[in-house]
Each structure stands twice: as structure tokens, then as C-alpha cells.
Amino acid sequence: MGTDATVVRQTNPFITLGWAVTGRMPGGQPTNDAPVTREQALIAHTRGNAFMLFRENALGAIQPGMLADLVVLDRDYLTVPAGEIFLIRPVATLVGGRLVFGALD
């Protein structure tokens, strides 16, 4: 699952995650007859994509010896109401241990 080949066609991963979980577009239009759990959607976006890149031994999970970037979100993806997944925004992003977006106060 990614952001470039779904019916949603968005670069914002929270739009595609919301679509996968709710089965609806951000405006409410039904498009997906088989929604998945939040965990399944997140795994598809992370481990699934690492597998598609043949990099599952280096990417896609937070484990010792694997590469990992970090994003700080404005709300908890696992607990917000499903319809609010579309509204999640990043507050800060770290890549390779360096802050590349936002500020951490």
C-alpha cells in the first residue's frame, strides 16, 4: 500500500491510511468494500513497502539493526476516531537522526 497507486491517489499517507481503514474518501464517499484494521494498514504502508523494495531486512520495522526514521504526529493514529485519521498532521520528522521538518520543543 502506498500513496501513488490507490484510488485515493494522494501523497499524504494519512489519506490512504484513512481510506484503507474506513473504506471512504475524506469527504465520505464509499470506495473500498474491504476496509482493514489500523494495524494492517500501517504494516502495509511500512513493512509491505519494504518488502516491495526487497529491503525487508533493512526497512519497515523498528528493530535493532534496521534503518528507521521518526515522525511526531499531532494526534495518535491508533486511538483517534477512524474518520479523523485523514486529519492527522506531522509536527516533526527526523531522518537519519536529523530533524528535517518541524521543531521539537
Backbone as CSV, one residue per row, in Angstrom:
resi,resn,N_x,N_y,N_z,CA_x,CA_y,CA_z,C_x,C_y,C_z
1,MET,0.846,-1.169,0.000,0.000,0.000,0.000,0.892,1.232,0.000
2,GLY,0.557,2.169,-0.825,1.342,3.387,-0.898,0.461,4.570,-1.224
3,THR,1.109,5.636,-1.621,0.358,6.853,-1.890,0.264,7.190,-3.365
4,ASP,0.742,6.305,-4.247,0.753,6.677,-5.650,-0.075,5.782,-6.571
5,ALA,-0.668,4.726,-6.078,-1.373,3.828,-6.992,-2.728,3.382,-6.468
6,THR,-3.280,4.073,-5.507,-4.590,3.694,-4.977,-5.657,4.582,-5.592
7,VAL,-6.886,4.244,-5.359,-7.993,5.065,-5.838,-7.938,6.470,-5.231
8,VAL,-7.301,6.593,-4.084,-7.214,7.878,-3.397,-6.192,8.793,-4.064
9,ARG,-5.081,8.255,-4.547,-4.008,8.985,-5.237,-3.590,10.260,-4.508
10,GLN,-3.079,10.104,-3.331,-2.611,11.218,-2.511,-1.173,10.973,-2.090
11,THR,-0.426,12.041,-1.855,0.921,11.876,-1.320,0.909,11.889,0.200
12,ASN,-0.196,12.248,0.794,-0.342,12.262,2.247,-0.696,10.847,2.709
13,PRO,0.180,10.181,3.465,-0.114,8.803,3.867,-1.340,8.684,4.762
14,PHE,-1.736,9.742,5.442,-2.902,9.645,6.312,-4.204,9.646,5.527
15,ILE,-4.166,10.114,4.293,-5.337,9.992,3.420,-5.494,8.528,3.006
16,THR,-4.405,7.893,2.580,-4.514,6.491,2.173,-4.745,5.572,3.372
17,LEU,-4.152,5.885,4.514,-4.418,5.085,5.717,-5.885,5.217,6.123
18,GLY,-6.410,6.438,6.103,-7.822,6.655,6.441,-8.743,5.934,5.476
19,TRP,-8.407,5.980,4.188,-9.203,5.291,3.182,-9.204,3.784,3.434
20,ALA,-8.036,3.221,3.739,-7.938,1.780,3.962,-8.728,1.345,5.193
21,VAL,-8.725,2.183,6.231,-9.386,1.836,7.499,-10.900,2.068,7.436
22,THR,-11.321,3.170,6.826,-12.754,3.497,6.812,-13.477,2.996,5.578
23,GLY,-12.723,2.774,4.490,-13.359,2.391,3.234,-13.997,3.574,2.531
24,ARG,-13.638,4.793,2.976,-14.240,6.003,2.409,-13.185,7.035,2.054
25,MET,-13.522,7.875,1.098,-12.691,9.026,0.762,-12.819,10.038,1.896
26,PRO,-11.917,11.035,1.980,-12.018,12.031,3.053,-13.374,12.725,3.124
27,GLY,-14.058,12.914,2.007,-15.373,13.555,2.006,-16.515,12.626,2.370
28,GLY,-16.233,11.326,2.550,-17.253,10.379,2.956,-17.720,9.423,1.879
29,GLN,-17.321,9.630,0.618,-17.750,8.758,-0.466,-17.178,7.356,-0.285
30,PRO,-18.041,6.322,-0.253,-17.535,4.957,-0.115,-16.777,4.521,-1.368
31,THR,-15.603,3.887,-1.162,-14.807,3.432,-2.303,-14.180,2.069,-2.077
32,ASN,-14.159,1.599,-0.853,-13.433,0.378,-0.523,-14.375,-0.560,0.217
33,ASP,-14.710,-1.684,-0.398,-15.637,-2.637,0.219,-14.986,-3.521,1.273
34,ALA,-13.671,-3.432,1.414,-12.964,-4.314,2.341,-11.988,-3.518,3.205
35,PRO,-12.500,-2.661,4.114,-11.580,-1.927,4.988,-10.759,-2.884,5.847
36,VAL,-9.606,-2.404,6.298,-8.708,-3.207,7.119,-8.522,-2.512,8.471
37,THR,-7.858,-3.189,9.395,-7.591,-2.575,10.693,-6.503,-1.513,10.546
38,ARG,-6.388,-0.658,11.539,-5.333,0.361,11.542,-3.957,-0.279,11.480
39,GLU,-3.800,-1.363,12.234,-2.521,-2.053,12.265,-2.195,-2.649,10.897
40,GLN,-3.178,-3.270,10.242,-2.956,-3.845,8.918,-2.575,-2.753,7.912
41,ALA,-3.243,-1.614,7.971,-2.941,-0.512,7.055,-1.528,0.020,7.292
42,LEU,-1.154,0.178,8.560,0.175,0.690,8.882,1.265,-0.290,8.446
43,ILE,1.044,-1.573,8.667,2.010,-2.586,8.232,2.139,-2.574,6.712
44,ALA,1.025,-2.433,6.005,1.071,-2.376,4.543,1.887,-1.177,4.069
45,HIS,1.768,-0.054,4.781,2.484,1.170,4.399,3.963,1.119,4.763
46,THR,4.340,0.284,5.721,5.731,0.250,6.184,6.413,-1.053,5.767
47,ARG,6.117,-2.137,6.440,6.751,-3.416,6.115,6.427,-3.876,4.703
48,GLY,5.188,-3.655,4.279,4.787,-4.057,2.932,5.604,-3.353,1.865
49,ASN,5.824,-2.065,2.039,6.620,-1.319,1.061,8.081,-1.720,1.115
50,ALA,8.605,-2.018,2.292,9.984,-2.500,2.389,10.132,-3.810,1.617
51,PHE,9.147,-4.680,1.735,9.163,-5.947,1.009,9.145,-5.706,-0.500
52,MET,8.313,-4.765,-0.952,8.223,-4.455,-2.384,9.549,-3.924,-2.937
53,LEU,10.342,-3.299,-2.064,11.653,-2.768,-2.462,12.777,-3.790,-2.263
54,PHE,12.419,-5.007,-1.824,13.401,-6.041,-1.484,14.351,-5.555,-0.391
55,ARG,13.823,-4.740,0.547,14.636,-4.187,1.633,14.040,-4.545,2.993
56,GLU,13.273,-5.625,3.061,12.603,-6.003,4.307,13.575,-6.331,5.434
57,ASN,14.838,-6.583,5.112,15.834,-6.839,6.155,16.476,-5.562,6.678
58,ALA,16.155,-4.424,6.059,16.757,-3.162,6.472,15.729,-2.078,6.795
59,LEU,14.522,-2.193,6.260,13.499,-1.148,6.408,12.165,-1.740,6.848
60,GLY,11.276,-0.872,7.310,9.894,-1.270,7.521,9.498,-1.637,8.936
61,ALA,10.452,-1.725,9.843,10.129,-2.069,11.228,11.123,-1.383,12.150
62,ILE,10.688,-1.132,13.356,11.582,-0.543,14.353,12.173,-1.697,15.148
63,GLN,13.390,-2.084,14.741,14.097,-3.199,15.356,15.581,-2.888,15.341
64,PRO,16.332,-3.451,16.272,17.788,-3.255,16.253,18.382,-3.654,14.907
65,GLY,19.288,-2.826,14.407,19.971,-3.099,13.157,19.243,-2.641,11.909
66,MET,18.007,-2.148,12.059,17.259,-1.681,10.895,17.281,-0.154,10.856
67,LEU,17.178,0.386,9.637,17.112,1.829,9.478,15.719,2.303,9.892
68,ALA,15.647,3.446,10.541,14.342,3.945,10.961,14.337,5.463,10.966
69,ASP,13.290,6.037,10.436,13.040,7.466,10.541,11.914,7.621,11.554
70,LEU,11.683,8.834,11.980,10.697,9.066,13.024,9.840,10.262,12.658
71,VAL,8.548,10.123,12.860,7.640,11.246,12.666,6.860,11.446,13.963
72,VAL,6.726,12.702,14.371,5.916,13.069,15.529,4.612,13.619,14.977
73,LEU,3.495,13.066,15.433,2.188,13.438,14.895,1.407,14.312,15.867
74,ASP,0.423,15.026,15.339,-0.391,15.898,16.185,-1.491,15.150,16.932
75,ARG,-1.691,13.882,16.608,-2.644,13.030,17.334,-2.265,11.572,17.129
76,ASP,-2.810,10.699,17.933,-2.427,9.286,17.933,-3.215,8.510,16.877
77,TYR,-2.513,8.040,15.868,-3.123,7.275,14.782,-3.925,6.078,15.299
78,LEU,-3.448,5.426,16.346,-4.098,4.210,16.832,-5.346,4.457,17.660
79,THR,-5.559,5.695,18.131,-6.696,5.936,19.023,-7.684,6.994,18.546
80,VAL,-7.343,7.822,17.562,-8.314,8.833,17.111,-9.489,8.122,16.469
81,PRO,-10.659,8.745,16.466,-11.774,8.148,15.731,-11.354,7.913,14.271
82,ALA,-11.789,6.820,13.690,-11.349,6.428,12.347,-11.526,7.556,11.332
83,GLY,-12.611,8.291,11.429,-12.858,9.383,10.489,-11.883,10.536,10.617
84,GLU,-11.114,10.585,11.713,-10.132,11.656,11.908,-8.729,11.268,11.438
85,ILE,-8.528,10.046,11.015,-7.213,9.643,10.511,-6.804,10.561,9.363
86,PHE,-7.764,10.955,8.530,-7.495,11.846,7.399,-6.894,13.181,7.842
87,LEU,-7.177,13.593,9.075,-6.785,14.919,9.569,-5.431,14.941,10.267
88,ILE,-4.819,13.778,10.478,-3.531,13.719,11.179,-2.478,14.495,10.391
89,ARG,-1.686,15.262,11.127,-0.617,16.052,10.507,0.695,15.810,11.245
90,PRO,1.812,15.816,10.512,3.110,15.689,11.181,3.483,16.989,11.883
91,VAL,4.112,16.860,13.037,4.628,18.011,13.784,6.131,18.133,13.545
92,ALA,6.802,16.987,13.454,8.248,16.962,13.219,8.615,15.636,12.568
93,THR,9.688,15.666,11.779,10.192,14.461,11.131,11.705,14.408,11.294
94,LEU,12.203,13.240,11.708,13.642,13.004,11.806,14.023,11.928,10.798
95,VAL,15.080,12.188,10.032,15.604,11.226,9.066,17.082,11.067,9.363
96,GLY,17.492,9.837,9.558,18.902,9.586,9.875,19.344,10.284,11.145
97,GLY,18.413,10.466,12.071,18.737,11.108,13.340,18.754,12.630,13.294
98,ARG,18.467,13.216,12.124,18.470,14.676,11.988,17.060,15.204,11.776
99,LEU,16.744,16.312,12.423,15.461,16.958,12.256,15.394,17.571,10.842
100,VAL,14.434,17.139,10.034,14.319,17.651,8.684,13.015,18.431,8.464
101,PHE,12.106,18.365,9.429,10.854,19.111,9.335,10.372,19.405,10.738
102,GLY,9.873,20.619,10.949,9.250,20.976,12.206,10.254,21.339,13.275
103,ALA,9.727,21.364,14.474,10.554,21.709,15.624,10.122,20.864,16.802
104,LEU,11.074,20.427,17.581,10.782,19.673,18.797,11.125,20.549,19.983
105,ASP,10.108,21.035,20.644,10.333,21.890,21.824,10.243,21.085,23.101
